[in-house]
Amino acid sequence: MPAFPKKLLWVLLALAFLVPLLHPLFPDVVSGYRLFLVSTMIIAAIAVLGLNLLTGFNGQISLGHGAFYAVGAYTAAVLMDHLNMPYWATLPCAAVVCFIVGYLFGLPALKLEGHYLALATFALALAVPQILKYKWLEGMTGGVQGIVLNKPEVPFGLPLSEDQWLYYYCLIVMVVLYWAAANMLNSRSGRAMMAIRDQYMAADTMGIDTALYKTVTFGISAAYTGIAGALSASAIAFVAPDSFNIFLSIKFLIGLVVGGVGSLAGSVAGGIFYVLVDNSAQALSLFVRNDLGLPFDLSAYTVFGVLLIALMYLMPMGIVGGVYLAWRKLRGVRG
Amino acid sequence: MKTTRRNFVGGVSTVAMLSASGVALAQKKYSDGATDKEIKIGNTNPYSGPASSYGVIGKCIEAYWKSVNDRGGINGRMVKFVTLDDGYSPPKTVELVRQLVEQEKVLAMFQTLGTPTNTAIHKYMNQKKVPQLFVATGASKWGKPKEFPWTMGFQPDYHTEAVIYAKHILANHKDAKIGVLMQNDDYGKDYWEGFKEGLGKDIGKVVKHVTYETTDPTVDSQIIQLKDSGANVFFNISIPKFAAQAIRKAADLGWKPVHYLNNVSSSVASTLKPAGLENSQGILTALYLMDPTDKQWNNNADMKTWSAWMDKWMPGANKSDGSYVYAYAVSYLMEQTLKKCGDDLTRENLMRQAANHQKLRVPLLLPGITINTSPTDFYPVQSVQLASFKGETWNLFGDIMSAEST
């Protein structure tokens, strides 16, 4: 997968920071709800980024990243609720907790490859919501009732709305994490990670401590997704076991494949795609039924599925791969 | 205007109020979502995901508003009902409700379904001062006008119902040894808390308390434990699938306690028939809605109207599903509330009218049960009537009972 052109990255970043300030000019376009929606996209992007580090760059499949997302969210929620910790301080805590959980899960996972690992992680995703409801943990997690939280308050008396601040908060976290991931991948460790993905035996023979790299990657990946979970706890201001069902893990995987496996920019595209299409699928199915008056009662999931299949046919390498190929074709580059 | 309103709060009948409000509020006032032509109402329902069996409620409500518009709308305004699928996932509910409130600009949210999902938007709705009316959950936390003046429940809450069972047990079974089966979640706990409160100092009469998870295959082992505890009264807090298992297992074991079954599982078609009607004789429950599968209502006027309505507006739907009765009744209440607002379709007035129902008769509620709300009472239906199962139907007995929930 190609690297993202730097210039474009800066332009996008500048745009991302400036757009919310246009609110006074276009109150309906840059509305609080839209900013909130973009914030959820950013959160999804971070979670997909975490999964990409594991699956895209290290070749380990996970169907259970929803579990780490849940652990991150609950870590943040419990710290805020029981210890009155400020919301921003919960992010590193969630990262550490999820790193440990991910690392520990990575140890037995060393013996599992491919499909077997997928199944083990799948089981983890199924188990976590049940564990959160468990009687002994109930005092902490609030059981099925979940925990109601407060929304992040705007700091330093900045003249921003709650939604604007949430947006900037998520954006800053994503930029930092993206930068860290890009640097890591561009280092010796990153190359080792990818070597393991590409040719496990060769990497082992070359002296890479594959067991260590695989478990640590699992931990880092879990930490990224956990941070996303902690952000979502702040953004939604509520956590409950029902928020972390198995669809969440599937959603991350869809985001990953659609955005582009093994591409950092693809992770962001995937996160954005998922939230966007998930929303428009429902609008589209309503539109077909109510406005066009067609006699199909298409569920939103049907529309979503059709869109997904179409996309996979048109861009088998994900959005970023597809755009890159189209760009090359346009410029007449071959090969 | 103010004096008029004060006058009719003290007024005698609802009918008089209905006609008076039209006169008193001659001036047209609108919040977001209401115009001369349209009233926009938002809703979220789980059409997909683990709780999608509740999706029929949303579909039925949608059909109800279509039939209202077909009749000419509410005071000449068409109702636009926007219902979205949240898949029973609280983060999704937050996102969709924000979309409905901020982009679609609905006047109010109505019948948002689920306890975790409503909890997730509870604070938001009250901060935004948008009505969250007649939510579809029986938890007891939706009637707190002081902290949450923009949120109101509908059905008798689980807590209240359990208090009523407890009082009935204390009054009728002096040497009660009570066994409790409970679903281990917020719904089960709400009942359990109410039950404990109702028993008060007699809590020691509970000799055994067992729980199950919705993921358990059966509750056989729990029933054996209850039987072995020597309990002679059984309070059954379970959803239809498990309630039916419990009834059947108790019969298999030859355990014959006085059996109190929670209202959640009172459907003849989905609980008692699968459990075996012969095993279900003498079971007690508390009802507030008519059960469409209960033959005693076959000639009831409300039931006939509903049945005809279902044939016209929900063709092909399974009429033995009590969800449709529920959806019809609650939609009727919403329609009446909107009607009462007259031309003052502001969010403030909508809440004022919702909290201002006196003895409103809603079709399909049991005879004698009416809707009563006030600025301090945000629990519309608070009465139930006990019934025992005999032959193929529920036999209502005793008075309509109410308990004030706190």
Interface residues (C-beta under 8 A of the other chain):
Chain A: S31 G32 Y33 F36 L37 T40 Q130 K133 K135 G143 V144 Q145 G146 V148 S232 I236 A237 F238 A240 D242 S243 N245 F247 N279 Q282 S299 A300 Y301
Chain B: Y47 S48 G49 P50 L84 D85 G87 Y88 S89 P90 P91 V94 E95 R98 Q99 V101 E102 Q103 T115 P116 T117 T119 A120 H122 K123 Y124 N184 D185 D186 K189 E213 T215
